[in-house]
Amino acid sequence: MRDFKALWSEYACNLNDDQVKEDVSTLLVEKANENKTVEVYKLCFNCIDLTSLGTTDGPATIEAMVKKVNVFPAKYPDVPSVAAICVYPVLANVVKDKLQLPLGIAAVSAGFPTSQTFLEVKVAETAMAVSDGASEIDVVISVGKFLEEDFEMVYEELAEIKSACHGAHLKVILETGALVSAENIKKASVIAMVAGADFIKTSTGKMSPAATVEAAYVMCTAIKEFYQKTGEKVGFKPAGGIVTTEDAVNYYTIVKEILGEEWLNNKLFRIGASRLANSLLTDISGQTVAYF
């Protein structure tokens, strides 16, 4: 059994929420404006996981989305494509069959969005999504177990799911709105990374609050500390409620200032969004765009 108390001490998890809020506010006031450029908007667009996770999603709706992605380079030759398409696991094969560009295929799995199912189901769903073409798997931690301080179980579940990915990247969703405190967000970040996460992600977008700049600040700080201790680079993905170009710039700024230029690419920085793409295209082109 892991000594989690020692782990929390090693990663300085005893955080003050008010101080975090003050620190991130100061950072954004001082640094965000310099990143309001077309080149930054294009990079943010290139980091989008274009997401469709609706109850009414089916093969036809996902095919239509993929078609728009396929012809995007011809319509917007000066804008790089999105990084990946994110769908429910039963629709990963549709994306695989129709996608003509070398993008990621992400599937939410393991009892998304609540993680309230049996571990055997989580593992099986993950493996099936990978078999159907998913190159990336987005899963939610067992938030209830975490809040009950059953940290060992949270770690073991994630480690087993990671094994079921068979080479696909694992993006671990912390559901930071449910974790509430900066201390909990830091602890959950550390557990996910130690368990093998390739990315840590803020939210499912299915509860409020979703992504916040405060959560992003804490998570990026954890990623930096993990890299300094292990030499392993873990990616960061804010998701949920990210709609405006200003939202994207704020998260870009946090990644840039805490993690540095090395993280400013879609191998280590993603933005989970559906509506953001049109906002960025509007600000890139200077005219209203409703492409996606």
Secondary structure, DSSP 8 states (H G I E B T S, - for coil): ---HHHHHHHTT----HHHHHHHHHHHHHHHGGGG-SHHHHHHHHHTEEEE---TT--HHHHHHHHHHHHHHHHH-TTS---SEEEE-GGGHHHHHHH--SS-EEEEE-SSTTTT-S-HHHHHHHHHHHHHTT-SEEEEE--HHHHHTT-HHHHHHHHHHHHHHTTTSEEEEE--HHHH-SHHHHHHHHHHHHHTT-SEEE---SSSSS---HHHHHHHHHHHHHHHHHH----EEE-BSS--SHHHHHHHHHHHHHHT-GGG-STTTB-EEESSHHHHHHHHHHTS-----
